[in-house]
Amino acid sequence: MAISKNNIGWGIRIAISFLFLLSAVAKLYPSPYFAISTFEVKQLYPMGFSESVAPYFSRVLIGIELALGFLILQKNFLRSIIIPATILLLAVFTTHLAIETIQNGGNSGNCGCFGSLLPMTPIEAILKNVAAMALLVWLFIIMPKTNEKNGNFWLLSTVTLASILGLFMLAPIQPIENSFTVSTPEETTSDSIPETTLDTKKAVIPKDTVKKAAEIKEDVKAEVTEPAKHKSGYTQYFSTIDKGRKTLCFFVPGCDHCRVAAKELTEMRKNTKDFPEISIIFMNEEADLIPDFFKYAGAQYPYKIIEVIPFWKVLGDGKDTPGVKYLWNGNEYKYYWGITDNKFDAADFQKLISKSYAELKK
């Protein structure tokens, strides 16, 4: 028995509806404000959106995705507005992903199509979008031409507006508090002793004295056991972070990978003399889980909590949690981040903190 065009059409409409609804809902996982803010920082900021525009654009975009997911299932202006608008939106997404793939490669990273719920590389997203556009073109061809002059345009506008307003209600735009820009470490002079300026016209220095001064200078050079002080940019959170050897962590309280990293650090700290002092910057997402976080880690450490968007900025462009930095007098010697190639490696960190300054310089 042949499948009718009507059944094929409904199959395509249901598939596209599911795709768009899933995409919109996934961008709200695990919580609306956190997910949308992450989407803004990781997807919109790199595209050139400003901090003032991105919060509005993100909510409107997700609201439109949500609306199209519903509207593809109704009959009003389906062939003249809804299908073309859906194809256009997918085409815009695909063009952006294609440019990103050409510039940065498309075999890694998360395109953000389904948020953090279903990570997808740009190439995978392009293939998904092309398949969806092909289905929509097929749907456009098989849909019967009807007189849409009497269609209910108010239904379209109401669903779209309600979807967009719903996003603003689920994730209200919040003022960016505790904003913080990491300053670039200041350039410092070399480890050598500053030269003393002498008036050679008024003082005659015996050759033996010059020779001894040079020897003293070399001896002092050899005695340098720690790096010159730099400004890390984190002193507004921890006043002594630029003094001595420190372990600075960037964690999310509910992040399982962050908890594992914290526990590994605690175990090393128990078994290592003079372990670099641990300080934590927490994202303000599920902050009520911080006591449970420390319980799992096996110890409690000094910490600060900052809002979602400032946290991502402090963590660094393209970086992900958990983040662990090894600092010495404000100098950064290692930065572990994410759960892939640059992830925290306890064994590597143990070797790193065991090295003297002379070994680190090599």
C-alpha atoms as a printed R data frame, in Angstrom:
    type eleno elety resid chain resno      x      y      z
1   ATOM     1    CA   MET     A     1  0.000  0.000  0.000
2   ATOM     2    CA   ALA     A     2  1.489  3.325 -1.081
3   ATOM     3    CA   ILE     A     3  1.983  6.022  1.497
4   ATOM     4    CA   SER     A     4 -0.086  9.080  0.696
5   ATOM     5    CA   LYS     A     5  1.421 12.550  0.319
6   ATOM     6    CA   ASN     A     6 -0.620 13.641  3.297
7   ATOM     7    CA   ASN     A     7  1.000 11.016  5.533
8   ATOM     8    CA   ILE     A     8  4.452 11.898  4.219
9   ATOM     9    CA   GLY     A     9  3.731 15.565  4.860
10  ATOM    10    CA   TRP     A    10  2.648 14.916  8.413
11  ATOM    11    CA   GLY     A    11  5.705 12.745  9.013
12  ATOM    12    CA   ILE     A    12  8.003 15.546  7.870
13  ATOM    13    CA   ARG     A    13  6.125 18.162  9.895
14  ATOM    14    CA   ILE     A    14  6.334 16.081 13.070
15  ATOM    15    CA   ALA     A    15 10.055 15.429 12.534
16  ATOM    16    CA   ILE     A    16 10.824 19.142 11.966
17  ATOM    17    CA   SER     A    17  8.643 20.129 14.912
18  ATOM    18    CA   PHE     A    18 10.504 17.707 17.173
19  ATOM    19    CA   LEU     A    19 13.855 19.002 15.895
20  ATOM    20    CA   PHE     A    20 13.027 22.665 16.593
21  ATOM    21    CA   LEU     A    21 11.340 22.045 19.939
22  ATOM    22    CA   LEU     A    22 14.274 19.914 21.078
23  ATOM    23    CA   SER     A    23 16.732 22.584 19.937
24  ATOM    24    CA   ALA     A    24 14.888 25.291 21.878
25  ATOM    25    CA   VAL     A    25 14.411 23.230 25.049
26  ATOM    26    CA   ALA     A    26 18.013 21.949 24.976
27  ATOM    27    CA   LYS     A    27 19.281 25.559 25.024
28  ATOM    28    CA   LEU     A    28 17.540 25.888 28.402
29  ATOM    29    CA   TYR     A    29 19.267 22.859 29.969
30  ATOM    30    CA   PRO     A    30 20.160 22.412 32.819
31  ATOM    31    CA   SER     A    31 18.621 25.750 33.883
32  ATOM    32    CA   PRO     A    32 17.335 28.580 31.644
33  ATOM    33    CA   TYR     A    33 19.535 31.485 32.769
34  ATOM    34    CA   PHE     A    34 22.694 29.400 33.004
35  ATOM    35    CA   ALA     A    35 22.130 27.743 29.624
36  ATOM    36    CA   ILE     A    36 21.222 30.946 27.782
37  ATOM    37    CA   SER     A    37 24.123 32.871 29.325
38  ATOM    38    CA   THR     A    38 26.493 30.083 28.315
39  ATOM    39    CA   PHE     A    39 25.040 30.162 24.794
40  ATOM    40    CA   GLU     A    40 25.662 33.925 24.638
41  ATOM    41    CA   VAL     A    41 29.270 33.733 25.833
42  ATOM    42    CA   LYS     A    42 30.300 30.696 23.799
43  ATOM    43    CA   GLN     A    43 28.299 31.248 20.613
44  ATOM    44    CA   LEU     A    44 27.203 34.875 20.277
45  ATOM    45    CA   TYR     A    45 30.171 36.778 21.685
46  ATOM    46    CA   PRO     A    46 32.622 35.112 19.244
47  ATOM    47    CA   MET     A    47 30.274 36.174 16.422
48  ATOM    48    CA   GLY     A    48 30.645 39.815 17.430
49  ATOM    49    CA   PHE     A    49 27.489 40.356 19.480
50  ATOM    50    CA   SER     A    50 27.939 42.903 22.254
51  ATOM    51    CA   GLU     A    51 27.107 42.227 25.890
52  ATOM    52    CA   SER     A    52 24.103 44.542 25.639
53  ATOM    53    CA   VAL     A    53 22.645 42.973 22.476
54  ATOM    54    CA   ALA     A    54 23.390 39.273 23.066
55  ATOM    55    CA   PRO     A    55 20.865 38.738 25.936
56  ATOM    56    CA   TYR     A    56 17.983 40.032 23.773
57  ATOM    57    CA   PHE     A    57 19.082 38.278 20.587
58  ATOM    58    CA   SER     A    58 19.515 34.920 22.329
59  ATOM    59    CA   ARG     A    59 16.033 34.964 23.841
60  ATOM    60    CA   VAL     A    60 14.367 36.136 20.630
61  ATOM    61    CA   LEU     A    61 16.211 33.478 18.607
62  ATOM    62    CA   ILE     A    62 15.270 30.634 20.938
63  ATOM    63    CA   GLY     A    63 11.718 31.978 21.114
64  ATOM    64    CA   ILE     A    64 11.464 31.865 17.305
65  ATOM    65    CA   GLU     A    65 12.808 28.304 17.273
66  ATOM    66    CA   LEU     A    66 10.173 27.343 19.823
67  ATOM    67    CA   ALA     A    67  7.412 29.084 17.849
68  ATOM    68    CA   LEU     A    68  8.384 27.397 14.568
69  ATOM    69    CA   GLY     A    69  8.314 24.047 16.347
70  ATOM    70    CA   PHE     A    70  4.662 24.639 17.123
71  ATOM    71    CA   LEU     A    71  3.642 26.474 13.960
72  ATOM    72    CA   ILE     A    72  4.908 23.792 11.576
73  ATOM    73    CA   LEU     A    73  2.076 21.621 12.931
74  ATOM    74    CA   GLN     A    74 -0.738 24.048 12.066
75  ATOM    75    CA   LYS     A    75 -2.155 24.922  8.635
76  ATOM    76    CA   ASN     A    76 -2.255 28.744  8.553
77  ATOM    77    CA   PHE     A    77  0.247 30.232  6.072
78  ATOM    78    CA   LEU     A    78  2.196 26.973  6.217
79  ATOM    79    CA   ARG     A    79  3.348 27.049  2.606
80  ATOM    80    CA   SER     A    80  3.785 30.810  2.197
81  ATOM    81    CA   ILE     A    81  5.402 31.788  5.527
82  ATOM    82    CA   ILE     A    82  6.213 28.956  7.952
83  ATOM    83    CA   ILE     A    83  8.092 26.568  5.642
84  ATOM    84    CA   PRO     A    84 10.131 29.362  3.924
85  ATOM    85    CA   ALA     A    85 10.920 30.964  7.331
86  ATOM    86    CA   THR     A    86 12.073 27.621  8.723
87  ATOM    87    CA   ILE     A    87 14.293 26.962  5.695
88  ATOM    88    CA   LEU     A    88 15.722 30.484  5.944
89  ATOM    89    CA   LEU     A    89 16.589 30.070  9.629
90  ATOM    90    CA   LEU     A    90 18.302 26.751  8.953
91  ATOM    91    CA   ALA     A    91 20.171 28.297  6.010
92  ATOM    92    CA   VAL     A    92 21.478 31.112  8.230
93  ATOM    93    CA   PHE     A    93 22.630 28.600 10.859
94  ATOM    94    CA   THR     A    94 24.283 26.459  8.181
95  ATOM    95    CA   THR     A    95 26.100 29.414  6.632
96  ATOM    96    CA   HIS     A    96 27.497 30.430 10.008
97  ATOM    97    CA   LEU     A    97 28.589 26.861 10.757
98  ATOM    98    CA   ALA     A    98 30.219 26.549  7.333
99  ATOM    99    CA   ILE     A    99 32.240 29.709  7.912
100 ATOM   100    CA   GLU     A   100 33.269 28.476 11.361
101 ATOM   101    CA   THR     A   101 34.279 25.114  9.913
102 ATOM   102    CA   ILE     A   102 36.427 26.730  7.230
103 ATOM   103    CA   GLN     A   103 38.104 29.059  9.714
104 ATOM   104    CA   ASN     A   104 38.534 26.788 12.729
105 ATOM   105    CA   GLY     A   105 37.826 23.257 11.583
106 ATOM   106    CA   GLY     A   106 34.596 21.476 12.329
107 ATOM   107    CA   ASN     A   107 35.644 18.218 13.938
108 ATOM   108    CA   SER     A   108 35.697 19.447 17.528
109 ATOM   109    CA   GLY     A   109 33.820 21.740 19.846
110 ATOM   110    CA   ASN     A   110 30.117 22.133 20.454
111 ATOM   111    CA   CYS     A   111 28.136 24.156 17.915
112 ATOM   112    CA   GLY     A   112 25.490 24.934 20.540
113 ATOM   113    CA   CYS     A   113 22.537 23.736 18.418
114 ATOM   114    CA   PHE     A   114 21.311 21.583 21.294
115 ATOM   115    CA   GLY     A   115 23.135 23.391 24.084
116 ATOM   116    CA   SER     A   116 25.038 21.165 26.478
117 ATOM   117    CA   LEU     A   117 22.281 18.532 26.441
118 ATOM   118    CA   LEU     A   118 23.409 17.029 23.117
119 ATOM   119    CA   PRO     A   119 26.871 18.306 22.120
120 ATOM   120    CA   MET     A   120 27.331 18.406 18.362
121 ATOM   121    CA   THR     A   121 30.307 19.424 16.234
122 ATOM   122    CA   PRO     A   122 29.809 22.047 13.494
123 ATOM   123    CA   ILE     A   123 30.112 19.423 10.738
124 ATOM   124    CA   GLU     A   124 27.501 17.223 12.389
125 ATOM   125    CA   ALA     A   125 25.218 20.247 12.734
126 ATOM   126    CA   ILE     A   126 25.666 21.153  9.065
127 ATOM   127    CA   LEU     A   127 24.671 17.640  7.998
128 ATOM   128    CA   LYS     A   128 21.644 17.788 10.302
129 ATOM   129    CA   ASN     A   129 20.563 21.185  8.914
130 ATOM   130    CA   VAL     A   130 21.015 20.132  5.290
131 ATOM   131    CA   ALA     A   131 18.876 17.037  5.893
132 ATOM   132    CA   ALA     A   132 16.193 19.170  7.574
133 ATOM   133    CA   MET     A   133 16.200 21.694  4.708
134 ATOM   134    CA   ALA     A   134 15.857 18.865  2.185
135 ATOM   135    CA   LEU     A   135 12.821 17.547  4.079
136 ATOM   136    CA   LEU     A   136 11.298 21.026  4.171
137 ATOM   137    CA   VAL     A   137 11.780 21.498  0.415
138 ATOM   138    CA   TRP     A   138 10.102 18.136 -0.115
139 ATOM   139    CA   LEU     A   139  7.279 19.226  2.182
140 ATOM   140    CA   PHE     A   140  6.874 22.476  0.242
141 ATOM   141    CA   ILE     A   141  6.613 20.546 -3.034
142 ATOM   142    CA   ILE     A   142  4.032 18.005 -1.871
143 ATOM   143    CA   MET     A   143  1.899 20.436  0.117
144 ATOM   144    CA   PRO     A   144 -1.295 21.293 -1.788
145 ATOM   145    CA   LYS     A   145 -1.605 24.895 -2.893
146 ATOM   146    CA   THR     A   146 -4.444 26.480 -0.970
147 ATOM   147    CA   ASN     A   147 -5.882 29.951 -0.715
148 ATOM   148    CA   GLU     A   148 -4.164 31.388  2.352
149 ATOM   149    CA   LYS     A   149 -5.713 34.841  2.140
150 ATOM   150    CA   ASN     A   150 -8.228 33.832  4.775
151 ATOM   151    CA   GLY     A   151 -5.603 32.316  7.047
152 ATOM   152    CA   ASN     A   152 -5.412 33.294 10.714
153 ATOM   153    CA   PHE     A   153 -2.339 35.521 10.866
154 ATOM   154    CA   TRP     A   154 -3.091 36.375 14.490
155 ATOM   155    CA   LEU     A   155 -2.411 32.768 15.412
156 ATOM   156    CA   LEU     A   156  1.114 33.020 13.991
157 ATOM   157    CA   SER     A   157  1.875 36.319 15.659
158 ATOM   158    CA   THR     A   158  0.374 35.240 18.996
159 ATOM   159    CA   VAL     A   159  2.328 31.966 19.151
160 ATOM   160    CA   THR     A   160  5.559 33.711 18.144
161 ATOM   161    CA   LEU     A   161  5.143 36.569 20.598
162 ATOM   162    CA   ALA     A   162  4.122 34.229 23.414
163 ATOM   163    CA   SER     A   163  7.163 32.021 22.785
164 ATOM   164    CA   ILE     A   164  9.547 34.976 22.853
165 ATOM   165    CA   LEU     A   165  7.977 36.504 25.962
166 ATOM   166    CA   GLY     A   166  8.061 33.085 27.595
167 ATOM   167    CA   LEU     A   167 11.840 33.005 27.176
168 ATOM   168    CA   PHE     A   168 12.214 36.418 28.794
169 ATOM   169    CA   MET     A   169 10.079 35.197 31.700
170 ATOM   170    CA   LEU     A   170 11.944 31.901 32.111
171 ATOM   171    CA   ALA     A   171 15.346 33.582 31.992
172 ATOM   172    CA   PRO     A   172 15.026 37.266 32.936
173 ATOM   173    CA   ILE     A   173 17.940 39.422 31.846
174 ATOM   174    CA   GLN     A   174 20.051 40.159 34.882
175 ATOM   175    CA   PRO     A   175 22.513 43.006 35.381
176 ATOM   176    CA   ILE     A   176 26.073 41.779 35.140
177 ATOM   177    CA   GLU     A   177 27.385 42.072 38.654
178 ATOM   178    CA   ASN     A   178 30.871 41.326 39.836
179 ATOM   179    CA   SER     A   179 32.121 41.850 36.306
180 ATOM   180    CA   PHE     A   180 35.830 41.279 36.121
181 ATOM   181    CA   THR     A   181 38.413 41.504 33.396
182 ATOM   182    CA   VAL     A   182 41.589 39.493 33.806
183 ATOM   183    CA   SER     A   183 44.470 41.851 33.313
184 ATOM   184    CA   THR     A   184 47.439 40.835 31.241
185 ATOM   185    CA   PRO     A   185 50.403 40.030 33.493
186 ATOM   186    CA   GLU     A   186 52.763 42.964 33.593
187 ATOM   187    CA   GLU     A   187 56.131 42.618 31.964
188 ATOM   188    CA   THR     A   188 58.907 42.358 34.506
189 ATOM   189    CA   THR     A   189 62.595 42.688 34.210
190 ATOM   190    CA   SER     A   190 64.843 39.661 34.047
191 ATOM   191    CA   ASP     A   191 66.067 37.966 37.182
192 ATOM   192    CA   SER     A   192 69.371 39.790 37.024
193 ATOM   193    CA   ILE     A   193 70.382 42.385 39.602
194 ATOM   194    CA   PRO     A   194 69.788 45.971 38.467
195 ATOM   195    CA   GLU     A   195 72.904 47.707 37.319
196 ATOM   196    CA   THR     A   196 74.186 50.546 39.498
197 ATOM   197    CA   THR     A   197 74.850 53.787 37.641
198 ATOM   198    CA   LEU     A   198 78.237 55.307 38.457
199 ATOM   199    CA   ASP     A   199 79.908 58.509 37.412
200 ATOM   200    CA   THR     A   200 83.121 57.145 35.933
201 ATOM   201    CA   LYS     A   201 84.653 60.597 35.773
202 ATOM   202    CA   LYS     A   202 84.586 60.920 39.558
203 ATOM   203    CA   ALA     A   203 85.316 57.361 40.528
204 ATOM   204    CA   VAL     A   204 88.017 55.013 39.348
205 ATOM   205    CA   ILE     A   205 87.133 51.385 40.005
206 ATOM   206    CA   PRO     A   206 90.033 48.947 40.254
207 ATOM   207    CA   LYS     A   207 89.865 45.980 37.896
208 ATOM   208    CA   ASP     A   208 89.815 43.522 40.797
209 ATOM   209    CA   THR     A   209 86.741 45.233 42.235
210 ATOM   210    CA   VAL     A   210 84.926 45.022 38.899
211 ATOM   211    CA   LYS     A   211 85.796 41.341 38.692
212 ATOM   212    CA   LYS     A   212 84.528 40.670 42.219
213 ATOM   213    CA   ALA     A   213 81.285 42.559 41.528
214 ATOM   214    CA   ALA     A   214 80.669 40.411 38.472
215 ATOM   215    CA   GLU     A   215 81.278 37.262 40.496
216 ATOM   216    CA   ILE     A   216 78.875 38.446 43.216
217 ATOM   217    CA   LYS     A   217 76.282 39.202 40.557
218 ATOM   218    CA   GLU     A   218 76.580 35.691 39.113
219 ATOM   219    CA   ASP     A   219 76.336 34.180 42.584
220 ATOM   220    CA   VAL     A   220 73.140 36.092 43.322
221 ATOM   221    CA   LYS     A   221 71.753 35.029 39.947
222 ATOM   222    CA   ALA     A   222 72.364 31.436 40.876
223 ATOM   223    CA   GLU     A   223 70.506 31.938 44.163
224 ATOM   224    CA   VAL     A   224 67.220 33.035 42.540
225 ATOM   225    CA   THR     A   225 64.738 30.381 43.619
226 ATOM   226    CA   GLU     A   226 61.439 31.869 42.544
227 ATOM   227    CA   PRO     A   227 60.064 33.904 39.631
228 ATOM   228    CA   ALA     A   228 59.695 37.671 39.660
229 ATOM   229    CA   LYS     A   229 56.279 38.887 40.724
230 ATOM   230    CA   HIS     A   230 53.592 39.402 38.088
231 ATOM   231    CA   LYS     A   231 50.024 40.620 38.429
232 ATOM   232    CA   SER     A   232 47.730 37.711 37.644
233 ATOM   233    CA   GLY     A   233 44.564 39.837 37.677
234 ATOM   234    CA   TYR     A   234 42.865 37.755 40.380
235 ATOM   235    CA   THR     A   235 43.746 39.795 43.478
236 ATOM   236    CA   GLN     A   236 40.255 41.278 43.725
237 ATOM   237    CA   TYR     A   237 39.116 37.775 44.600
238 ATOM   238    CA   PHE     A   238 42.044 36.571 46.676
239 ATOM   239    CA   SER     A   239 44.373 39.250 47.997
240 ATOM   240    CA   THR     A   240 47.396 36.934 48.359
241 ATOM   241    CA   ILE     A   241 46.971 35.022 45.084
242 ATOM   242    CA   ASP     A   242 50.111 36.623 43.605
243 ATOM   243    CA   LYS     A   243 52.296 35.673 46.564
244 ATOM   244    CA   GLY     A   244 53.968 32.305 46.426
245 ATOM   245    CA   ARG     A   245 52.748 29.083 44.847
246 ATOM   246    CA   LYS     A   246 48.973 28.824 44.370
247 ATOM   247    CA   THR     A   247 46.369 26.520 42.851
248 ATOM   248    CA   LEU     A   248 43.476 28.529 41.420
249 ATOM   249    CA   CYS     A   249 40.384 26.560 40.433
250 ATOM   250    CA   PHE     A   250 37.302 27.446 38.384
251 ATOM   251    CA   PHE     A   251 34.438 25.156 39.317
252 ATOM   252    CA   VAL     A   252 30.664 24.832 38.951
253 ATOM   253    CA   PRO     A   253 29.126 23.443 42.184
254 ATOM   254    CA   GLY     A   254 26.977 20.855 40.404
255 ATOM   255    CA   CYS     A   255 29.630 19.786 37.886
256 ATOM   256    CA   ASP     A   256 30.688 16.143 38.408
257 ATOM   257    CA   HIS     A   257 34.024 16.656 36.634
258 ATOM   258    CA   CYS     A   258 34.746 19.653 38.882
259 ATOM   259    CA   ARG     A   259 34.047 17.556 41.963
260 ATOM   260    CA   VAL     A   260 36.384 14.815 40.810
261 ATOM   261    CA   ALA     A   261 39.160 17.361 40.152
262 ATOM   262    CA   ALA     A   262 38.639 18.890 43.621
263 ATOM   263    CA   LYS     A   263 38.819 15.453 45.232
264 ATOM   264    CA   GLU     A   264 42.048 14.621 43.381
265 ATOM   265    CA   LEU     A   265 43.562 17.921 44.540
266 ATOM   266    CA   THR     A   266 42.575 17.122 48.132
267 ATOM   267    CA   GLU     A   267 44.254 13.708 47.952
268 ATOM   268    CA   MET     A   268 47.462 15.255 46.569
269 ATOM   269    CA   ARG     A   269 47.380 17.970 49.213
270 ATOM   270    CA   LYS     A   270 47.205 15.346 51.968
271 ATOM   271    CA   ASN     A   271 50.271 13.540 50.622
272 ATOM   272    CA   THR     A   272 52.374 16.494 49.471
273 ATOM   273    CA   LYS     A   273 54.359 18.787 51.728
274 ATOM   274    CA   ASP     A   274 54.034 22.509 50.937
275 ATOM   275    CA   PHE     A   275 51.232 21.903 48.444
276 ATOM   276    CA   PRO     A   276 50.295 25.116 46.584
277 ATOM   277    CA   GLU     A   277 47.399 26.757 48.447
278 ATOM   278    CA   ILE     A   278 44.033 26.016 46.830
279 ATOM   279    CA   SER     A   279 41.476 28.764 46.108
280 ATOM   280    CA   ILE     A   280 38.251 28.362 44.151
281 ATOM   281    CA   ILE     A   281 36.145 30.668 41.988
282 ATOM   282    CA   PHE     A   282 32.644 29.191 41.771
283 ATOM   283    CA   MET     A   283 30.037 29.986 39.138
284 ATOM   284    CA   ASN     A   284 26.791 31.192 40.676
285 ATOM   285    CA   GLU     A   285 24.843 28.211 39.388
286 ATOM   286    CA   GLU     A   286 23.390 25.870 41.999
287 ATOM   287    CA   ALA     A   287 25.430 27.652 44.668
288 ATOM   288    CA   ASP     A   288 23.417 25.810 47.335
289 ATOM   289    CA   LEU     A   289 25.389 22.693 46.351
290 ATOM   290    CA   ILE     A   290 28.717 24.164 47.521
291 ATOM   291    CA   PRO     A   291 28.589 22.463 50.966
292 ATOM   292    CA   ASP     A   292 27.939 19.136 49.240
293 ATOM   293    CA   PHE     A   293 30.760 19.939 46.786
294 ATOM   294    CA   PHE     A   294 33.258 20.329 49.632
295 ATOM   295    CA   LYS     A   295 31.922 17.223 51.350
296 ATOM   296    CA   TYR     A   296 32.651 15.218 48.207
297 ATOM   297    CA   ALA     A   297 36.051 16.891 47.774
298 ATOM   298    CA   GLY     A   298 37.051 15.941 51.317
299 ATOM   299    CA   ALA     A   299 38.088 19.438 52.383
300 ATOM   300    CA   GLN     A   300 36.906 23.028 52.295
301 ATOM   301    CA   TYR     A   301 38.867 25.801 50.603
302 ATOM   302    CA   PRO     A   302 38.639 29.601 50.329
303 ATOM   303    CA   TYR     A   303 36.187 30.488 47.564
304 ATOM   304    CA   LYS     A   304 34.347 33.291 45.808
305 ATOM   305    CA   ILE     A   305 31.089 33.090 43.864
306 ATOM   306    CA   ILE     A   306 30.561 35.148 40.700
307 ATOM   307    CA   GLU     A   307 27.728 35.378 38.203
308 ATOM   308    CA   VAL     A   308 27.493 33.135 35.143
309 ATOM   309    CA   ILE     A   309 28.658 35.523 32.397
310 ATOM   310    CA   PRO     A   310 31.565 37.038 34.387
311 ATOM   311    CA   PHE     A   311 32.610 33.498 35.302
312 ATOM   312    CA   TRP     A   312 32.888 32.436 31.653
313 ATOM   313    CA   LYS     A   313 34.935 35.574 30.941
314 ATOM   314    CA   VAL     A   314 37.311 34.870 33.800
315 ATOM   315    CA   LEU     A   315 37.629 31.248 32.736
316 ATOM   316    CA   GLY     A   316 38.745 32.419 29.271
317 ATOM   317    CA   ASP     A   317 37.523 32.333 25.683
318 ATOM   318    CA   GLY     A   318 36.915 28.824 24.419
319 ATOM   319    CA   LYS     A   319 37.614 27.317 27.847
320 ATOM   320    CA   ASP     A   320 35.371 25.010 29.836
321 ATOM   321    CA   THR     A   321 35.141 23.655 33.363
322 ATOM   322    CA   PRO     A   322 36.789 22.322 35.377
323 ATOM   323    CA   GLY     A   323 39.625 24.838 35.264
324 ATOM   324    CA   VAL     A   324 42.811 24.502 37.341
325 ATOM   325    CA   LYS     A   325 45.733 26.937 37.213
326 ATOM   326    CA   TYR     A   326 49.172 26.667 38.761
327 ATOM   327    CA   LEU     A   327 50.448 30.120 39.713
328 ATOM   328    CA   TRP     A   328 53.738 31.172 41.258
329 ATOM   329    CA   ASN     A   329 54.071 34.803 42.293
330 ATOM   330    CA   GLY     A   330 51.280 35.570 39.838
331 ATOM   331    CA   ASN     A   331 53.014 33.786 36.948
332 ATOM   332    CA   GLU     A   332 50.892 31.151 35.221
333 ATOM   333    CA   TYR     A   333 52.808 27.927 34.586
334 ATOM   334    CA   LYS     A   334 49.944 25.608 33.682
335 ATOM   335    CA   TYR     A   335 46.254 25.878 32.897
336 ATOM   336    CA   TYR     A   336 44.099 22.758 32.743
337 ATOM   337    CA   TRP     A   337 40.542 23.183 31.485
338 ATOM   338    CA   GLY     A   338 37.625 21.197 30.123
339 ATOM   339    CA   ILE     A   339 37.248 17.440 29.887
340 ATOM   340    CA   THR     A   340 39.114 16.707 26.641
341 ATOM   341    CA   ASP     A   341 42.700 17.348 25.529
342 ATOM   342    CA   ASN     A   342 43.489 20.021 28.154
343 ATOM   343    CA   LYS     A   343 41.697 18.374 31.060
344 ATOM   344    CA   PHE     A   344 43.134 18.287 34.563
345 ATOM   345    CA   ASP     A   345 45.731 15.558 34.973
346 ATOM   346    CA   ALA     A   346 46.575 14.823 38.597
347 ATOM   347    CA   ALA     A   347 49.810 12.969 37.790
348 ATOM   348    CA   ASP     A   348 51.029 15.757 35.521
349 ATOM   349    CA   PHE     A   349 50.118 18.383 38.123
350 ATOM   350    CA   GLN     A   350 52.014 16.466 40.796
351 ATOM   351    CA   LYS     A   351 55.155 16.468 38.640
352 ATOM   352    CA   LEU     A   352 54.687 20.158 37.841
353 ATOM   353    CA   ILE     A   353 54.448 21.387 41.441
354 ATOM   354    CA   SER     A   354 57.458 19.273 42.400
355 ATOM   355    CA   LYS     A   355 59.709 21.208 40.033
356 ATOM   356    CA   SER     A   356 61.991 23.975 41.268
357 ATOM   357    CA   TYR     A   357 61.985 27.380 39.630
358 ATOM   358    CA   ALA     A   358 65.179 26.484 37.784
359 ATOM   359    CA   GLU     A   359 63.478 23.390 36.340
360 ATOM   360    CA   LEU     A   360 60.374 25.358 35.343
361 ATOM   361    CA   LYS     A   361 62.519 27.840 33.404
362 ATOM   362    CA   LYS     A   362 63.970 25.120 31.201
